[in-house]
Amino acid sequence: MDFVAFVTLLLLAQYLFFMAMTGKARDEFGIKAPATTGNEVFERILRVQLNTLEQLIVTLPLMWLCAHYFSASFAGIMGLVFFAGRVLYRKAYIADPSTRTTGMVMGFLANILLLISAAFGVIF
């Protein structure tokens, strides 16, 4: 479980970084709170942060359920796949949102595998 705890910290640190980059972009592009529009690059950076938050709500509980009922090693590895997917997703989405597919699919598949594994562990 130490590995899963480490990956959890890594994912939360990544999210904090995404939050900081959104704040920096807000300042850089002069987007005053509570506005969320006004510059396309800022909007992309904000969408990365918000999309990541939406995914973390699924990823973190699934990772811990999978670790407890199926395999901590597998859960941690899937967490790292999700992390890597978010790195690729962020880079692609900010450059050109139409190129975000690889990162998005990596995170989605990691979540599906975590769900299946956790369900298998709970049921059997």
C-alpha positions as CSV (number, residue, x, y, z in Angstrom):
1,M,0.0,0.0,0.0
2,D,3.0,2.3,0.4
3,F,3.3,2.4,-3.4
4,V,-0.3,3.4,-3.8
5,A,0.1,6.1,-1.2
6,F,3.1,7.4,-3.1
7,V,1.2,7.4,-6.4
8,T,-1.7,9.2,-4.6
9,L,0.7,11.9,-3.5
10,L,2.2,12.1,-7.0
11,L,-1.3,12.6,-8.5
12,L,-2.2,15.2,-6.0
13,A,1.1,17.1,-6.6
14,Q,0.4,17.0,-10.3
15,Y,-3.1,18.5,-9.7
16,L,-1.6,21.2,-7.5
17,F,0.9,22.0,-10.3
18,F,-2.0,22.2,-12.8
19,M,-3.8,24.6,-10.4
20,A,-0.7,26.8,-10.1
21,M,-0.3,26.9,-13.8
22,T,-3.9,28.0,-14.1
23,G,-3.3,30.8,-11.6
24,K,-0.2,31.8,-13.5
25,A,-2.0,31.9,-16.8
26,R,-4.9,33.9,-15.2
27,D,-2.3,36.5,-14.3
28,E,-0.3,36.3,-17.5
29,F,-3.4,36.7,-19.7
30,G,-5.2,39.3,-17.5
31,I,-8.2,37.1,-16.8
32,K,-9.7,38.6,-13.6
33,A,-11.7,36.3,-11.3
34,P,-14.4,35.1,-11.6
35,A,-14.0,35.2,-15.4
36,T,-13.1,32.0,-17.1
37,T,-13.0,33.2,-20.6
38,G,-11.2,35.8,-22.6
39,N,-8.1,34.1,-23.9
40,E,-8.0,30.8,-25.7
41,V,-4.7,29.6,-24.2
42,F,-6.0,30.4,-20.7
43,E,-9.2,28.5,-21.4
44,R,-7.2,25.4,-22.5
45,I,-5.0,25.5,-19.4
46,L,-8.1,25.9,-17.2
47,R,-9.8,23.0,-19.0
48,V,-6.8,20.8,-18.3
49,Q,-7.1,21.6,-14.6
50,L,-10.9,21.0,-14.5
51,N,-10.7,17.8,-16.7
52,T,-8.1,16.4,-14.3
53,L,-10.2,17.2,-11.3
54,E,-13.1,15.4,-12.9
55,Q,-11.0,12.3,-13.5
56,L,-9.3,12.3,-10.1
57,I,-12.8,11.9,-8.5
58,V,-12.9,8.6,-10.2
59,T,-9.2,7.6,-10.2
60,L,-8.3,8.0,-6.6
61,P,-11.1,5.9,-5.0
62,L,-10.8,3.2,-7.7
63,M,-7.0,3.0,-7.2
64,W,-7.5,2.4,-3.4
65,L,-10.3,-0.1,-3.9
66,C,-8.2,-2.0,-6.4
67,A,-5.3,-1.9,-4.1
68,H,-7.3,-3.2,-1.1
69,Y,-9.4,-5.9,-2.9
70,F,-7.2,-6.9,-5.9
71,S,-3.6,-5.8,-6.1
72,A,-1.7,-2.8,-4.7
73,S,1.0,-3.2,-7.3
74,F,-1.5,-3.2,-10.2
75,A,-3.3,-0.2,-8.7
76,G,-0.1,1.8,-8.3
77,I,0.9,1.0,-11.9
78,M,-2.5,2.1,-13.2
79,G,-2.1,5.3,-11.2
80,L,1.2,5.9,-12.9
81,V,-0.4,5.3,-16.3
82,F,-3.0,7.8,-15.4
83,F,-0.3,10.3,-14.3
84,A,1.6,9.8,-17.6
85,G,-1.6,10.2,-19.5
86,R,-2.4,13.5,-17.8
87,V,1.1,14.8,-18.7
88,L,0.5,13.9,-22.4
89,Y,-3.0,15.3,-22.2
90,R,-1.9,18.6,-20.8
91,K,0.9,19.1,-23.4
92,A,-1.4,18.2,-26.3
93,Y,-4.5,20.0,-25.1
94,I,-2.6,23.3,-24.6
95,A,-0.9,23.0,-28.0
96,D,-4.0,21.8,-30.0
97,P,-7.0,20.3,-28.2
98,S,-7.7,18.0,-31.2
99,T,-4.4,16.1,-30.4
100,R,-5.4,15.2,-26.8
101,T,-6.6,11.7,-27.6
102,T,-3.6,9.7,-26.5
103,G,-3.4,11.2,-23.1
104,M,-7.2,11.0,-22.6
105,V,-7.3,7.4,-23.7
106,M,-4.4,6.4,-21.3
107,G,-6.3,7.9,-18.3
108,F,-9.6,6.4,-19.4
109,L,-8.2,2.9,-19.9
110,A,-6.4,3.1,-16.5
111,N,-9.7,3.9,-14.9
112,I,-11.6,1.2,-16.7
113,L,-8.9,-1.4,-15.7
114,L,-9.0,-0.1,-12.1
115,L,-12.8,-0.4,-12.1
116,I,-12.8,-4.0,-13.5
117,S,-10.0,-5.1,-11.1
118,A,-11.6,-3.5,-8.0
119,A,-15.0,-5.1,-8.9
120,F,-13.4,-8.5,-9.5
121,G,-11.7,-8.2,-6.1
122,V,-14.8,-7.2,-4.3
123,I,-17.0,-9.8,-5.9
124,F,-14.6,-12.7,-5.8
